[in-house]
């Protein structure tokens, strides 16, 4: 098979993944992406990208394995640093500016895994509100379907390698070293509420200013994504913000969310459509 044909089949595969899972590869280098996808071809024993697409259609459980390989699926503090910097400097100030001095700030980390994302949000909000303001106003709801991951998150203890991505100034303020581990600040930790939640089956958390769901939607088919995004729209306050992962776009629910920064995957809840006017006399 020629290199040109391989590229054509590969682009067809990417188009299939985008249509079926909303997985947007714009930010990925094709060479490294092709290497990672090729790992799965070897693992399942198929010869080319066209055959792999057929394999995905016959074995939908393979989507999760593929995405884990492509994403190198490890949750981390401040993963995709530029996106988090944008959230901290551009979005959180807007949220707080629209609030009264004593109004609560409600955030949902959906698919929080072992807690790094939720504690990242806690640090960024505490930096903006101050410790007293954070304790009085901030509530971060951190959910996942994986009970074992939630137990790790509640323990709030991380290895040295896990906190390497945290800037030294934040690490000094929000972590205490305990032998070879780092324990997240218990005072700030109290503002984070962990719980088991199934995005498909369970009712959404409501009255939110910010909803963070990164690298989770792609694990669901388009029909289920539509269902979840409709729930997210319901969960957010008017004008609330949705923060997705690097490879995700709410392609099928463009009427529900308007882009604030496509590059950083930040979207804003669109107003509900006005009901039709009653017929005239």
C-alpha positions as CSV (number, residue, x, y, z in Angstrom):
1,X,0.0,0.0,0.0
2,X,1.4,3.4,-1.0
3,X,2.0,6.2,1.5
4,X,-0.7,8.2,-0.2
5,X,-3.2,5.5,0.2
6,X,-2.3,5.0,3.9
7,X,-2.8,8.8,4.4
8,X,-6.2,8.6,2.7
9,X,-7.4,5.7,4.7
10,X,-6.1,7.4,7.9
11,X,-8.0,10.6,7.1
12,X,-11.1,8.5,6.4
13,X,-10.7,6.9,9.9
14,X,-10.3,10.3,11.6
15,X,-13.5,11.5,9.8
16,X,-15.3,8.4,11.0
17,X,-14.2,9.1,14.6
18,X,-15.3,12.7,14.4
19,X,-18.7,11.8,13.0
20,X,-19.3,9.0,15.5
21,X,-17.6,10.3,18.7
22,X,-17.1,14.0,18.1
23,X,-13.3,13.4,18.5
24,X,-11.6,16.4,16.9
25,X,-7.9,15.9,16.1
26,X,-7.1,19.4,15.0
27,X,-4.6,20.0,17.8
28,X,-2.7,16.7,17.2
29,X,0.4,16.2,15.0
30,X,-0.5,13.7,12.3
31,X,2.8,11.8,12.6
32,X,2.4,11.1,16.4
33,X,-1.3,10.5,16.0
34,X,-0.7,7.9,13.3
35,X,1.9,6.2,15.5
36,X,-0.5,5.9,18.4
37,X,-3.4,4.6,16.3
38,X,-1.0,2.1,14.7
39,X,-0.4,0.7,18.1
40,X,-4.0,-0.4,18.3
41,X,-3.9,-1.9,14.8
42,X,-1.0,-4.1,16.0
43,X,-2.8,-5.0,19.2
44,X,-6.0,-6.1,17.5
45,X,-4.2,-7.7,14.5
46,X,-5.5,-5.7,11.5
47,X,-3.4,-4.7,8.6
48,X,-4.5,-1.1,7.8
49,X,-6.6,1.9,8.8
50,X,-9.6,0.9,6.6
51,X,-9.7,-2.5,8.2
52,X,-9.4,-0.9,11.6
53,X,-12.5,1.2,10.9
54,X,-14.4,-2.0,10.2
55,X,-13.1,-3.5,13.4
56,X,-14.3,-0.4,15.4
57,X,-17.8,-0.8,13.9
58,X,-17.9,-4.5,14.9
59,X,-16.2,-4.0,18.3
60,X,-17.5,-0.7,19.9
61,X,-15.6,-1.4,23.1
62,X,-12.4,-0.7,21.1
63,X,-13.2,3.0,21.0
64,X,-12.2,3.4,24.7
65,X,-9.0,1.5,24.2
66,X,-8.1,3.6,21.2
67,X,-8.8,6.9,23.0
68,X,-6.8,5.8,26.1
69,X,-3.9,5.1,23.7
70,X,-4.2,8.4,21.8
71,X,-4.6,10.5,24.9
72,X,-2.1,8.6,27.0
73,X,-5.0,8.6,29.4
74,X,-3.4,9.8,32.7
75,X,-5.2,12.5,34.6
76,X,-3.0,15.3,35.8
77,X,-2.9,18.6,37.6
78,X,-3.2,21.5,35.0
79,X,-3.2,19.1,32.1
80,X,-3.0,21.1,28.8
81,X,-1.5,24.1,30.7
82,X,-2.5,26.8,28.2
83,X,-6.1,25.9,28.4
84,X,-6.1,26.1,32.2
85,X,-4.2,29.4,32.1
86,X,-7.0,30.7,29.8
87,X,-9.6,29.5,32.2
88,X,-7.9,31.1,35.1
89,X,-7.1,34.5,33.5
90,X,-10.1,34.9,31.1
91,X,-13.1,32.9,32.3
92,X,-12.9,32.8,36.1
93,X,-12.7,36.7,36.3
94,X,-15.8,36.9,34.1
95,X,-17.7,34.5,36.3
96,X,-16.7,36.3,39.5
97,X,-17.4,39.8,38.0
98,X,-21.0,38.8,37.3
99,X,-21.5,37.7,40.9
100,X,-22.5,39.7,43.9
101,X,-19.8,39.9,46.6
102,X,-21.4,37.1,48.7
103,X,-23.0,35.0,46.0
104,X,-21.9,31.3,45.8
105,X,-19.8,30.0,42.9
106,X,-20.8,26.5,41.8
107,X,-18.5,24.3,39.7
108,X,-18.9,20.7,38.5
109,X,-15.9,18.6,37.6
110,X,-17.6,15.7,35.7
111,X,-15.5,12.6,35.2
112,X,-13.0,13.8,37.8
113,X,-11.2,10.5,38.1
114,X,-8.6,10.6,40.9
115,X,-9.3,14.2,41.7
116,X,-6.4,16.2,40.1
117,X,-8.9,18.2,38.0
118,X,-11.1,19.1,41.0
119,X,-8.1,20.2,43.1
120,X,-6.8,22.2,40.2
121,X,-10.1,24.1,40.1
122,X,-9.9,24.6,43.9
123,X,-6.5,26.1,43.7
124,X,-7.4,28.5,40.9
125,X,-10.6,29.6,42.6
126,X,-8.8,30.0,46.0
127,X,-6.2,32.2,44.2
128,X,-9.0,34.4,42.9
129,X,-11.2,34.5,46.0
130,X,-8.7,34.2,48.8
131,X,-9.0,31.4,51.3
132,X,-11.8,33.0,53.3
133,X,-13.7,33.8,50.2
134,X,-13.2,30.3,48.8
135,X,-14.4,28.7,52.1
136,X,-17.5,31.0,52.2
137,X,-18.5,30.9,48.5
138,X,-17.0,28.1,46.4
139,X,-18.5,24.7,46.0
140,X,-16.8,22.2,43.6
141,X,-18.8,19.1,42.9
142,X,-16.4,16.4,41.7
143,X,-18.0,13.2,40.3
144,X,-17.1,10.0,38.6
145,X,-18.6,6.6,38.0
146,X,-15.5,4.9,39.3
147,X,-15.7,4.3,43.0
148,X,-12.0,3.3,43.4
149,X,-10.9,6.5,41.7
150,X,-13.1,8.6,43.9
151,X,-11.6,6.9,47.0
152,X,-8.2,8.0,45.8
153,X,-9.5,11.5,45.2
154,X,-11.0,11.8,48.7
155,X,-7.6,10.7,50.2
156,X,-6.1,13.8,48.4
157,X,-2.5,12.3,48.5
158,X,-0.4,12.3,45.4
159,X,3.1,11.1,44.4
160,X,5.9,13.5,43.6
161,X,5.6,12.8,39.9
162,X,1.8,13.6,40.0
163,X,2.4,17.1,41.3
164,X,5.3,18.0,39.0
165,X,3.0,19.9,36.8
166,X,1.9,22.2,39.6
167,X,3.9,25.5,39.6
168,X,6.2,25.6,42.7
169,X,4.3,28.6,44.2
170,X,1.0,26.8,44.1
171,X,2.6,23.6,45.3
172,X,4.0,25.4,48.3
173,X,0.7,27.0,49.2
174,X,-1.6,24.0,48.7
175,X,0.4,20.9,49.4
176,X,2.2,19.5,52.4
177,X,4.9,17.0,51.9
178,X,4.5,13.7,53.8
179,X,7.5,11.4,53.3
180,X,7.5,10.8,49.5
181,X,3.9,12.0,49.0
182,X,2.1,15.4,48.8
183,X,-1.2,16.0,50.6
184,X,-3.6,18.6,49.4
185,X,-4.5,21.4,51.8
186,X,-7.4,20.0,54.0
187,X,-8.9,23.5,54.5
188,X,-9.3,24.0,50.8
189,X,-10.2,20.4,50.3
190,X,-13.4,21.0,52.3
191,X,-14.7,23.0,49.4
192,X,-14.6,20.0,47.1
193,X,-17.5,17.5,47.4
194,X,-16.9,14.1,45.8
195,X,-19.7,11.7,44.8
196,X,-20.5,8.9,42.4
197,X,-22.4,10.0,39.4
198,X,-23.3,8.4,36.0
199,X,-23.5,11.0,33.3
200,X,-26.0,8.9,31.3
201,X,-28.3,7.7,34.1
202,X,-28.2,10.3,36.9
203,X,-29.8,13.7,37.1
204,X,-27.3,16.5,36.6
205,X,-26.1,18.9,39.3
206,X,-27.8,22.2,38.7
207,X,-27.3,26.0,39.1
208,X,-23.7,25.9,37.9
209,X,-21.4,28.7,36.8
210,X,-18.8,26.4,35.3
211,X,-18.9,22.8,34.2
212,X,-15.6,21.0,33.4
213,X,-15.8,17.7,31.5
214,X,-12.5,17.0,29.8
215,X,-11.7,13.9,27.7
216,X,-14.9,12.2,28.8
217,X,-17.6,12.8,26.1
218,X,-15.6,11.0,23.4
219,X,-16.1,7.7,25.2
220,X,-19.8,7.9,24.3
221,X,-21.5,7.5,21.0
222,X,-23.1,10.6,19.3
223,X,-26.6,9.8,20.5
224,X,-25.4,9.6,24.1
225,X,-23.3,12.7,23.8
226,X,-26.4,14.6,22.6
227,X,-28.2,13.4,25.8
228,X,-25.3,14.4,28.1
229,X,-24.9,17.8,26.4
230,X,-28.6,18.5,26.8
231,X,-28.2,17.8,30.5
232,X,-25.2,20.0,30.7
233,X,-27.2,22.8,29.2
234,X,-29.8,22.3,31.8
235,X,-27.2,22.2,34.6
236,X,-25.6,25.5,33.7
237,X,-26.9,28.9,34.8
238,X,-27.7,31.3,32.0
239,X,-24.4,32.3,30.4
240,X,-22.5,29.6,32.3
241,X,-19.3,28.1,30.9
242,X,-18.5,24.6,29.6
243,X,-14.8,23.5,29.5
244,X,-14.0,20.5,27.4
245,X,-10.9,18.5,26.6
246,X,-8.4,19.2,23.9
247,X,-10.0,16.8,21.4
248,X,-13.6,17.5,22.1
249,X,-16.2,19.7,20.4
250,X,-20.0,19.8,21.0
251,X,-20.5,19.3,17.3
252,X,-24.0,18.0,17.5
253,X,-25.3,20.6,20.0
254,X,-24.1,23.8,18.5
255,X,-27.5,25.4,19.3
256,X,-26.9,24.8,23.0
257,X,-23.4,26.2,23.4
258,X,-21.6,29.1,21.7
259,X,-17.8,29.1,21.4
260,X,-15.8,31.5,23.6
261,X,-12.4,30.0,22.7
262,X,-12.4,27.1,20.2
263,X,-8.7,26.7,20.7
264,X,-9.0,26.2,24.5
265,X,-12.3,24.4,24.2
266,X,-14.3,26.8,26.3
267,X,-18.0,27.3,25.4
268,X,-20.9,29.3,26.9
269,X,-24.4,28.2,27.5
270,X,-26.7,29.6,24.8
271,X,-30.0,31.0,25.9
272,X,-33.0,28.8,25.7
273,X,-35.0,29.3,22.5
274,X,-38.1,31.5,23.2
275,X,-41.4,29.7,23.0
276,X,-43.4,30.3,19.8
277,X,-45.8,33.2,20.1
278,X,-49.5,32.2,20.5
279,X,-51.6,32.4,17.4
280,X,-53.4,35.7,16.9
281,X,-57.1,36.1,17.3
